[in-house]
Amino acid sequence: MTVYDVLVSLWRTAVPIIVGWVGALLAHIYIDVDEQALSQSLAAVFAVVYYGLFRLLEAKVSPAFGWLLGLARPPAYTKPDPTVTPWGKPPAT
């Protein structure tokens, strides 16, 4: 996995969280309950629904929906080489 792939995955996670937070702020205008509980609950719900909806649309309809997650393509992860450990290749025996 490259640094770019890590940054892409973080960005595509951050965008739905930000959208969820903004959605919770907007919902607070119309719902009169404890502000902290409302913000926490609605931000989580909005973020999960937003991410799920646009991830599904990206996979089933068009990759262009990925822009609504921050980037138009999901990160691509390569399968790691099983002969390489986190410390490098083992010495030849």
C-alpha positions in Angstrom: 0.0 0.0 0.0 1.4 3.3 -1.0 1.3 6.6 0.9 -1.1 7.9 -1.7 -3.5 4.9 -1.0 -3.4 5.7 2.7 -4.1 9.4 2.1 -7.0 8.5 -0.3 -8.6 6.2 2.2 -8.3 8.8 5.0 -9.7 11.5 2.8 -12.6 9.3 1.7 -13.3 8.7 5.4 -13.1 12.3 6.4 -15.5 13.7 3.8 -18.5 11.7 5.0 -17.7 12.7 8.6 -17.6 16.3 7.7 -20.9 16.0 5.7 -22.4 14.2 8.7 -21.3 17.0 11.0 -22.8 19.6 8.7 -26.0 17.6 8.4 -26.3 17.4 12.2 -25.8 21.2 12.5 -28.6 21.7 9.9 -30.9 19.2 11.7 -30.4 21.1 15.0 -32.3 24.0 13.4 -35.5 22.0 13.2 -35.2 19.6 16.2 -35.3 20.9 19.8 -33.4 18.4 22.0 -30.2 18.3 24.0 -27.6 19.9 21.6 -24.7 17.6 22.5 -26.7 14.4 22.2 -28.3 15.5 18.9 -25.0 16.5 17.4 -23.2 13.2 18.3 -26.1 11.0 17.2 -27.0 12.7 14.0 -23.4 13.2 12.9 -22.8 9.5 13.2 -26.0 8.6 11.4 -25.6 11.1 8.6 -22.0 10.1 8.0 -22.8 6.4 7.9 -25.8 6.9 5.6 -23.9 9.4 3.4 -20.9 7.1 3.0 -23.0 4.0 2.4 -25.2 5.6 -0.2 -22.4 7.1 -2.3 -20.2 4.1 -1.9 -23.0 1.9 -3.3 -23.8 4.4 -6.1 -20.1 4.5 -6.9 -19.9 0.7 -7.2 -23.3 0.0 -8.9 -24.0 3.1 -11.0 -20.9 5.2 -11.9 -17.5 5.7 -10.5 -18.2 9.5 -10.8 -20.2 9.2 -7.5 -16.8 8.8 -5.8 -16.3 12.5 -6.1 -18.9 12.9 -3.4 -16.6 11.0 -1.1 -13.7 13.3 -1.8 -12.1 11.5 -4.7 -13.4 9.7 -7.8 -11.7 6.4 -7.1 -11.3 4.2 -4.1 -7.8 3.3 -3.0 -6.3 0.2 -4.6 -4.6 -2.2 -2.3 -2.1 -4.7 -3.6 -1.7 -8.1 -2.1 1.5 -8.1 0.0 4.4 -10.4 -0.9 4.2 -13.3 1.6 8.0 -13.6 1.6 8.5 -10.1 3.0 8.1 -9.5 6.7 7.6 -6.1 8.3 11.4 -6.1 8.9 12.3 -7.0 5.3 13.1 -10.2 3.6 14.4 -13.0 5.8 18.1 -14.0 5.2 18.6 -16.8 2.7 19.4 -20.1 4.4 
